[in-house]
Amino acid sequence: MEKIKIGSSQLSASQLGLGCMRMADESKEKAVEIINTAFEQGITLFDHADIYGKGQSEILFAQALKDSEVRREDIILQSKVGIRDGYFDFSKEHILKATDGILERLDTDYLDILLLHRPDTLMEPEEVAEAFDVLYMSGKVRYFGVSNQNPGQIKLLQKHLNRPLVANQLQFGPAHTPMIDAGFNVNMTNDLSVNHDGSILEYCRLNDITIQPWSPFQVSLSEGLFINHPDYQEMTKVMRNLAEHYNVSLEAIVIAWINRHPAKMQTIAGSMSPKRIKDMSEAFSINLTKQEWYDVYKSGGRKLP
């Protein structure tokens, strides 16, 4: 498993992270197996959020970690705050209270990374900065980041922070590519030329912010997995052929496709299947050619200019 440096931090972690959103649905015994399997494959970053399973995912993870072969100090624990029941809340009071809740549920003294979960247009950046300072100075959080934010939102927040943001979680995968579509269609008037995110990919690369792709196998939150989607059967066929060529799983091809981008993204995969975790880890045994990467991209129905 390849390791990467996360943003401008001093953290070195696996280029593939395990998303624990669905862990609340598992037994403790299964959770132990999941953690052990992930660590055996070289995965060292485990991603949480306070809303996952209404907190139960973090509780179960902590219980399972104690019974696993993995030590807390050997992994990177990351969680997210800011989503409440029907609204977003980046107030100082909520960030501090929510983070204390995360630490209690994960049964740990500190988080390696805390992310703001989606943007809050009512954000007071000065309040966020105050909350981050309290968490950092108390030793409760080592580094901070965001999720699903564009350059303007990050600039506004960063202006008031005393330390750099190190990560930004964004949806990205072979069937969800708005981060790169507009870059291929600069100065054109077709649908793909529309810049949906303010060139967030380039912004993060310029500012040493690690992009953490989430839901790499989905078309969108509403349309589900590309492998079952009627519009992406050609893509599925192309990737199955590549999987056969390289003697790896289709899951590995998806991760390898993301890895092939020079931005050094850190994919967050949310599978609770030990077999799929092993399958995805095969991605690091192969390196797709440029032509293979573009073949996958085009198989989603996107034409190059």
C-alpha positions, -999 to 999 in steps of 0.1 A, spaced: 0 0 0 14 34 -10 16 61 17 12 98 11 18 129 31 -16 145 39 -16 181 27 10 203 45 8 182 77 34 159 91 10 130 88 19 100 65 -10 77 58 -22 51 33 -34 64 0 -65 44 5 -86 51 36 -115 32 50 -148 51 54 -167 39 84 -202 53 77 -219 19 76 -200 3 105 -231 8 128 -249 -19 108 -222 -46 117 -216 -68 147 -186 -61 169 -170 -93 157 -175 -82 121 -161 -48 129 -130 -63 144 -125 -83 112 -129 -52 91 -104 -32 110 -79 -61 111 -83 -67 74 -79 -31 65 -47 -27 85 -33 -59 72 -37 -45 37 -18 -14 47 -48 9 53 -40 33 82 -66 61 78 -101 55 92 -127 81 83 -157 89 105 -184 116 110 -205 123 140 -237 117 120 -227 82 108 -251 58 124 -261 87 147 -228 82 165 -230 44 166 -204 39 140 -178 56 161 -189 37 193 -186 4 175 -153 13 159 -138 21 193 -151 -12 208 -138 -32 179 -104 -14 179 -98 -25 215 -104 -62 204 -84 -59 172 -47 -63 165 -44 -26 158 -31 0 182 -45 35 182 -11 51 178 -6 32 145 -36 47 127 -49 80 116 -84 88 130 -104 114 111 -139 126 118 -163 153 106 -187 178 123 -212 204 111 -243 185 99 -272 186 123 -308 175 119 -319 194 88 -292 221 88 -255 229 89 -239 244 120 -203 257 120 -207 277 152 -179 276 178 -202 261 204 -213 233 181 -179 224 168 -165 222 203 -194 202 217 -196 179 187 -158 172 188 -160 163 225 -188 138 216 -166 123 188 -137 118 212 -159 102 238 -175 78 213 -141 69 197 -126 66 232 -95 85 222 -78 116 236 -73 132 202 -82 132 165 -55 133 139 -78 153 115 -111 170 120 -131 181 89 -160 205 85 -188 184 70 -201 202 39 -203 240 37 -224 262 60 -233 295 43 -241 310 77 -205 302 88 -188 329 108 -151 321 99 -139 339 130 -159 315 152 -145 285 134 -110 298 139 -116 302 176 -130 267 178 -100 253 159 -76 271 182 -92 257 213 -91 222 199 -55 225 187 -41 241 219 -59 215 241 -44 187 221 -78 174 210 -72 178 172 -39 178 154 -50 190 119 -81 204 102 -98 202 69 -131 205 50 -154 186 28 -172 195 -4 -159 231 -4 -149 252 -34 -119 276 -35 -138 307 -24 -152 289 6 -118 276 16 -101 310 10 -127 327 33 -121 302 60 -83 300 56 -81 338 59 -90 336 96 -73 303 106 -39 301 123 -30 268 106 -35 255 71 -63 232 60 -48 199 50 -77 180 33 -109 184 13 -133 155 7 -150 156 -27 -169 131 -47 -148 117 -75 -145 85 -95 -147 72 -131 -185 79 -133 -184 112 -114 -158 136 -129 -169 173 -128 -136 181 -112 -118 173 -145 -145 177 -172 -143 215 -174 -105 214 -176 -108 194 -209 -133 219 -223 -118 253 -216 -131 281 -238 -159 258 -252 -196 261 -249 -207 225 -245 -222 211 -213 -189 197 -200 -173 232 -202 -194 244 -172 -171 248 -142 -191 235 -113 -166 239 -85 -143 268 -93 -114 246 -104 -111 230 -69 -87 203 -82 -61 228 -93 -67 249 -62 -61 221 -39 -29 211 -57 -16 246 -56 -23 249 -19 -11 215 -7 -46 203 3 -51 166 -2 -83 157 -20 -100 127 -5 -125 112 -30 -156 97 -15 -181 73 -31 -157 64 -60 -180 37 -73 -211 59 -75 -226 80 -103 -242 103 -77 -259 100 -44 -293 96 -62 -282 73 -91 -262 48 -72 -233 26 -84 -221 29 -120 -218 -9 -124 -257 -12 -121 -264 20 -141 -277 16 -177 -257 46 -189 -224 32 -177 -224 -4 -190 -196 5 -215 -175 18 -187 -181 -14 -167 -171 -34 -197 -139 -15 -203 -129 -18 -166 -137 -55 -165 -114 -60 -195 -87 -41 -177 -93 -61 -145 -88 -93 -165 -57 -79 -182 -41 -70 -149 -55 -100 -130 -71 -78 -104 -106 -69 -94 -128 -43 -110 -127 -25 -76 -89 -23 -79 -92 -7 -114 -115 20 -100 -89 28 -72 -60 26 -97 -78 50 -120 -80 76 -92 -44 68 -81 -32 74 -117 -40 111 -114 -9 131 -104 -28 150 -77 -20 121 -53 -56 118 -40 -65 97 -10 -96 77 -18 -120 70 10 -138 37 3 -167 28 25 -170 -9 20 -176 -31 51 -167 -63 32 -133 -77 40 -131 -92 6 -138 -59 -12 -112 -42 10 -87 -68 -1 -98 -64 -37 -94 -26 -36 -60 -29 -21 -48 -47 -53 -49 -13 -70 -14 -6 -57 1 -35 -76 -7 -19 -110 -1 14 -128 -26 22 -156 -11 36 -188 -23 70 -200 -42 54 -228 -60 31 -204 -68 60 -181 -83 79 -210 -102 49 -223 -119 46 -189 -128 83 -189 -142 82 -224 -162 51 -217 -185 71 -195 -198 89 -226 -175 120 -224 -159 131 -256 -125 148 -257 -124 180 -277 
